[in-house]
Amino acid sequence: MNHAKRAREVLDIEIEGLRKVRNGLGIDFVRGVKIMLDCLGRGGKIVVTGVGKNYHVAQKISATLLSTGSSGVVLNPTQAMHGDLGLLCRGDVLLALSYSGESEEILTLIPIVKRAGLRIVTITGERTSSLARHSDAVIGATVTREACPFNMAPTSSTTATMAVGDAIAMVLLEARGFRKEDYAKLHPGGAIGRTLLLRVSDIMRTGERVAVVKKDATVKDAILAMTKARSGSAAVVGKGNKLLGIVTDGDLRRHLATDRNLISRKVEKIMTHSPVTIRHDQLAIHVLRLFEEKSIDDVPVVDSRNRLVGAIDIQDLPKLKIL
């Protein structure tokens, strides 16, 4: 047996299923999204439920909704009959996952859910099922076949259901104006959160870790300052600590090739005047953009009056988990 070949066949079958579901999305999908948008706009939540494999899919969809700004919880239909119905509130939406639309545990929930004042959106492979008939919106997720050789184990169908859940979450995200900054606030411990929530002042070098020389200093003075600070550049400042320029390792190498007396020259002769800078109160994400767009490794940090207050060295970013 060629295991890789069989794996590709499985993926091909699931891709085929996804294409079929994609092509079937239309007015019913829009109706379901509008119901959920109305619910969220009124302060309600999306209660996702499913049985068996679909319960695990429900957990994933709920987690995606939560992480992208849409309030949601998972309801185990079995536990619902033993107290978990308490998490249902009038105005919520039940997002029910059932490929057959005949799952007994979910059908048992329907009258209770309706009495509680919830609207029902269903993702199912059977639009004429009992569950579909009692739903306010039915989103089709019909696949041609399962990837299982016996056409029994939920594979293509659960992949399709999960993908539809992702589509719902992303449509809700955009429709509600959810921004990257909002995502960061919900993920403060992740790399995206750190990058988006941290300010330049939180990650910049300060004090002795910043190489600084006056404009009348020599190149030798700049080299010594850079060595002491273990920095790839030295900021050149004037009166009142106003930033005048910057000298980098690259500048030194380029001039050293043509000037034997470089070390005794005034630093202002080789510095880059009016260098690229960043304000201390800007978000850390702007540092990454500067490094990428300008192809530089060092950025002086200034305040609103162009006074030097720190520096960003690209070699520091991996340690800060910004890159």
C-alpha positions in Angstrom: 0.0 0.0 0.0 1.3 3.5 -0.9 0.4 5.4 2.2 1.3 8.8 0.7 -0.9 8.1 -2.3 -3.8 7.1 -0.1 -3.4 10.2 2.0 -3.6 12.4 -1.1 -6.7 10.6 -2.1 -8.3 11.4 1.3 -7.4 15.0 0.9 -8.8 15.1 -2.7 -12.1 13.7 -1.4 -12.2 16.3 1.3 -11.3 19.1 -1.1 -14.1 17.8 -3.4 -16.5 18.1 -0.5 -15.4 21.6 0.3 -15.8 22.8 -3.3 -19.4 21.3 -3.3 -20.2 23.1 -0.1 -18.6 26.4 -1.2 -20.6 26.4 -4.4 -23.8 25.9 -2.4 -23.5 28.9 -0.1 -26.0 31.6 -0.9 -29.1 33.2 0.4 -29.5 30.7 3.3 -26.0 31.4 4.5 -26.8 35.1 4.4 -30.0 34.6 6.3 -28.1 32.7 9.0 -25.4 35.4 9.3 -28.0 38.1 9.6 -29.7 36.2 12.5 -26.4 35.9 14.3 -25.4 39.6 13.6 -28.8 40.7 15.1 -28.2 38.5 18.1 -24.7 39.8 18.7 -25.9 43.4 18.2 -28.4 43.0 20.9 -25.8 41.6 23.4 -26.7 37.9 22.9 -24.4 35.0 22.2 -24.0 32.1 19.8 -24.6 28.8 21.4 -22.9 26.0 19.3 -24.0 22.4 19.8 -23.4 19.1 18.1 -23.2 15.3 18.9 -20.2 13.0 18.6 -17.6 14.3 16.2 -19.7 17.4 15.7 -19.4 18.2 19.4 -15.7 18.6 18.9 -16.3 20.7 15.8 -18.7 22.8 17.8 -15.9 23.4 20.4 -13.5 24.6 17.6 -16.1 26.9 16.0 -17.0 28.4 19.4 -13.3 29.0 20.1 -12.9 30.8 16.7 -15.9 32.9 17.3 -14.7 34.0 20.7 -11.2 34.8 19.5 -12.6 37.0 16.8 -15.0 39.1 18.9 -18.2 37.1 18.6 -19.6 35.9 22.0 -20.2 32.2 21.9 -20.3 29.1 24.1 -20.5 25.3 23.5 -23.5 23.4 24.7 -23.2 19.6 25.2 -26.8 18.4 24.3 -26.6 15.6 26.8 -25.5 17.7 29.6 -28.1 20.3 28.6 -30.7 17.9 30.1 -28.9 17.9 33.4 -28.5 21.6 34.2 -26.5 23.1 31.3 -29.7 24.6 29.8 -29.0 27.4 32.3 -26.5 29.0 30.0 -29.3 29.8 27.4 -30.6 33.3 27.5 -33.5 34.8 25.5 -32.1 36.5 22.4 -29.2 34.0 22.0 -28.9 31.9 18.8 -28.4 28.2 18.7 -26.0 27.1 16.0 -26.8 23.4 15.6 -24.4 21.0 13.8 -25.9 17.7 12.5 -25.1 16.2 9.2 -28.2 14.0 9.2 -30.3 16.6 10.9 -31.9 13.7 12.8 -29.6 13.6 15.9 -32.0 12.6 18.7 -30.1 14.6 21.4 -30.4 17.8 19.4 -34.0 17.2 18.3 -34.9 16.9 22.0 -33.4 20.4 22.6 -35.5 22.1 19.9 -38.8 22.7 21.8 -36.9 23.7 24.9 -34.7 26.1 22.9 -37.7 27.7 21.2 -39.5 28.2 24.5 -36.4 29.9 25.8 -36.7 32.5 22.9 -33.7 31.4 20.9 -33.6 31.3 17.1 -32.0 28.3 15.4 -29.4 28.3 12.7 -28.5 24.8 11.4 -25.5 23.5 9.5 -26.5 20.2 8.0 -26.1 17.9 5.0 -29.9 17.2 4.8 -32.0 20.3 4.1 -35.3 18.3 4.5 -34.4 16.8 7.8 -36.4 17.3 11.0 -33.8 19.7 12.4 -33.8 21.7 9.2 -37.7 22.0 9.3 -37.6 23.5 12.8 -34.7 26.0 12.1 -34.9 29.7 11.2 -32.0 29.3 8.8 -30.4 26.2 7.2 -26.9 26.3 5.9 -26.1 23.4 3.6 -22.9 21.4 4.1 -23.7 18.4 1.9 -20.7 16.4 0.7 -20.6 13.7 -2.0 -18.9 11.1 0.1 -16.9 10.6 3.3 -13.1 10.0 2.9 -13.7 6.8 5.0 -13.5 3.8 2.6 -16.7 2.5 4.2 -18.3 6.0 3.7 -19.2 5.9 7.4 -16.6 7.7 9.6 -17.3 11.5 9.6 -14.4 12.9 7.7 -15.4 15.0 4.7 -18.6 16.1 6.4 -17.0 17.3 9.6 -14.3 19.1 7.6 -17.0 20.9 5.6 -18.9 21.8 8.8 -15.8 23.2 10.4 -15.0 25.2 7.3 -18.5 26.6 7.2 -18.0 27.6 10.8 -14.8 29.4 9.9 -16.6 31.2 7.1 -19.3 32.3 9.5 -16.7 33.6 12.0 -14.8 35.5 9.4 -17.9 37.0 7.9 -19.1 38.1 11.3 -15.6 39.5 12.0 -15.7 41.8 9.0 -19.4 42.7 9.3 -18.9 43.9 12.9 -15.7 45.9 12.1 -13.4 43.7 14.2 -9.9 45.0 13.9 -6.4 43.6 14.3 -6.0 45.6 17.4 -9.2 44.0 18.8 -7.7 40.6 18.0 -4.6 41.5 19.9 -6.5 42.5 23.0 -8.1 39.0 23.1 -4.6 37.4 22.6 -2.3 39.4 24.9 -0.1 36.3 25.5 0.6 35.6 21.8 3.1 37.1 19.4 0.4 39.1 17.6 -0.8 40.5 20.9 2.7 41.5 22.0 3.4 43.2 18.7 0.2 45.1 18.6 -0.3 46.1 22.2 3.3 47.0 23.1 4.5 50.5 22.5 7.9 51.5 21.2 8.8 52.7 24.6 8.2 49.2 26.0 10.8 47.6 23.8 13.4 50.3 23.1 17.0 50.4 24.4 17.7 53.2 26.9 20.5 54.5 29.1 23.9 52.8 28.6 22.4 50.5 26.0 22.1 53.4 23.5 25.3 54.5 21.7 25.3 58.4 21.6 27.9 60.9 20.6 28.0 64.6 20.0 28.3 66.0 16.5 31.9 67.2 17.1 33.0 63.6 18.2 35.3 61.5 16.1 34.6 58.3 14.3 36.7 56.6 17.0 34.4 58.0 19.7 31.4 56.6 17.8 33.1 53.1 17.5 33.9 53.1 21.2 30.3 54.1 22.1 28.9 51.4 19.8 31.2 48.8 21.4 30.2 49.8 24.9 26.5 49.7 24.1 26.9 46.5 22.0 25.0 48.3 19.3 25.2 48.4 15.5 24.8 52.1 15.4 25.5 55.4 17.2 23.1 58.3 17.4 24.6 61.8 16.8 23.0 64.5 18.9 23.3 68.3 19.2 22.1 70.8 21.7 19.2 69.7 23.9 19.8 66.1 22.8 18.2 66.8 19.4 18.9 64.0 17.0 21.1 65.1 14.1 22.1 61.8 12.5 23.1 58.2 12.8 26.3 56.3 12.1 26.0 52.5 11.5 28.3 49.6 11.1 27.6 49.8 7.4 28.7 53.4 7.2 31.9 52.6 8.9 32.7 49.7 6.5 31.9 51.7 3.4 34.1 54.7 4.3 36.9 52.5 5.8 37.6 51.1 2.3 38.5 54.5 0.9 39.6 56.6 3.9 42.8 55.5 5.8 42.3 58.3 8.3 38.6 57.6 8.9 39.0 56.9 12.6 40.1 60.5 13.3 37.5 62.2 11.2 34.6 64.0 12.7 31.5 61.8 12.9 29.3 64.4 11.3 31.3 63.9 8.0 30.1 60.3 7.6 26.8 60.2 9.5 23.4 59.8 7.8 21.6 63.1 8.2 17.9 63.2 9.1 17.7 59.4 9.6 14.6 57.3 9.7 13.2 57.6 13.2 10.2 56.4 15.2 8.2 58.0 18.0 8.4 56.5 21.5 4.6 56.4 21.8 3.9 54.5 18.6 2.9 50.8 18.5 5.6 48.2 18.2 4.1 46.9 14.9 5.4 50.1 13.2 9.0 49.1 14.1 8.6 45.9 12.1 7.2 47.8 9.1 10.1 50.2 9.2 12.7 47.4 9.2 10.9 45.7 6.3 10.2 48.8 4.2 13.5 50.6 4.7 15.8 47.6 4.9 17.5 49.0 8.0 18.6 47.3 11.3 18.7 50.3 13.7 16.1 53.0 14.4 16.6 56.0 16.8 13.6 56.7 19.0 12.6 60.3 19.4 9.9 62.3 21.2 7.6 64.9 19.7 10.4 67.5 19.7 12.9 65.1 17.9 14.9 64.6 21.1 16.6 61.2 21.3 15.0 59.0 24.0 16.1 55.5 23.0 16.9 53.2 20.1 15.6 50.0 18.5 18.1 47.4 17.4 16.7 44.6 15.2 18.8 42.0 17.1 16.7 42.7 20.2 13.4 41.8 18.7 13.6 37.9 18.7 14.4 38.0 22.5 11.3 40.2 23.0 9.3 37.8 20.9 8.3 40.6 18.5 9.6 38.9 15.3 
